[in-house]
């Protein structure tokens, strides 16, 4: 089991770096908001709505994942760029804290609202695979940088 986790984390990390397709989703009317917490909640809700529409179970909110998602969002903002830097470390810490089998991550920036972030993730086969994957828990961190642009980190695990 100890060897399977690093391999699974590496495989998920590689899968997250894929190209995009052009498969649109139904436009969900969620206005953009000045309040990043509202965008976080909206994104959690529409991810679960999407999963439910396909017959998948809703993801449960995880405080542990939220802590690491927040930390990574702060990191991306401080560097001014989108990244999966230190994902293996985040995944290992989450796995240790909650005995997770697999951990995955989606990140985004510069999208004005939750709907656009979800649409763009679903346009990417690898991000879609994560959203629609066999995960049980999730958390989303959304924060604005000094110029008012949103950064997003969503962590998943089972």
N, C-alpha and C positions, 0 to 999 in steps of 0.2 A: 504493500500500500504506500509506503514512504516513497518509493521510486515512481509509482504511477502518478502521484500528484505533480511533481515537477514536469513530467512529460505532458500531462494533461494541460497544465498551465501554459507550457510552451506551445502546444498545438493550438490552444485557444488564442494565444497572442498572435500567432502567425495567421490564423483565420481572420482576425480583426483587421488586417491590413489590406483587404481586398479592394477590387474595383467596384464601380457603381453601375447599376442598370437604370432603366427609365420606367420602372413600374410604379405608377402613381397610386396613392391611396385616396380614399374618400376624404374630401375636405371637411375637417372637423372645426366648428366655429368656436375657437378659444382665442380670445383677444390677447395681444401681447400685453405685458404688464410691466410696470416699473418695479414691482415687488418680485424679486427672484424666488422667494418662498412660494408664491402663487404659481409661478412657472414650474417649480419642482413638483408641486402637487398635481398640476395639470398634466405634466409628463408622466408621472406615475399612473394617473387615472387612464390616460389614453393608451399607454403601453398595455395596461391590463385589459382595457376595452378591446384593443386589437387582438390580444391573445385569446380572450373569451370568444370573439367573433370567429375564431378558427377552431374553437373547441378545446383550447388549452386552459389550464388552471391559471388563476390570478397569482401574481407574485406577492409574497408578503414583504412588508417593509422591515428592513434590518437596521437597527441602530449601529451595529458594528460596521456594516458596509457604508452607512452614511458618514461615519467618522472618517473612514479612509477615502471616500469620494470627496468629501469636503477638503481634506488635506491635499488631494491631487488637484482639485480645481484651483485652490490657492497657489499651488506650485506652477500650474500652467499660466495663471495670470501673472505671477511674478516673473516668469520667463517670456511672457508675451507670445506664446506659441502653443499649439495643440500638440499633445504627445501622450504616449503610453510609457514614458520613462518610469522606471522603478516598478513596473507592473508585477514582476515576479515577487518582489518584496511585499507589495500590498496583498497579493494573492496568498502568499505563505502566511502572513499575519492573520488574514481573515480565516484561512483554513485552520490555523491553530486555535483561534478564538472560538469558532463555532463548529469545528470538526467538519468543514466543508470538503466535499469530494472534488468539485470543479469550481473555478472562479473565472469570470470573464468580465470584460469592460468595454463600454462604448464611450467615446468622447466626441465633443463637437465644440465649435465656437462660431460666433458671428451670426447665429440665427436669431431672429427677432422674437420667437415664441416657441412654445412646446410643440405645437403642430408641425411647424417647419422642421424642427430637430427630428421628430419622429419620421416625417416624410423622407428626409435625407438619409436617415439610418435605414429605412426600409428600401430605399433605392440601391443600397449596397448589399449584395448577397451575403457577405460575411456578417455585417451588422444585423441584418434581418435574421440570419441564422441564430445569432445570440439572443435577440429579442424573442424569437419563437422557440428557443431552446428549452431543454428539460431542466430548467432552473426552478427553485422554490422561493428564493428571496432576492430582494433588490433594494437599492437606494439610489436616489438621484441627488446630486448637488448641482445647483445652478447659481452662479454669482456673476456680477458685472465687474468689468475692469474699470479703470479710471476714465476711459472714454465712453463708458456706457454699453459696451458690448458684452453679451452673455457668453459665458463658458459653461460647458455641461460635462459632467462625469456621471455615468451610470454603471454601477457594479452589480453583478449577478452572481449567485452561487446556489449550489445544491449540496 
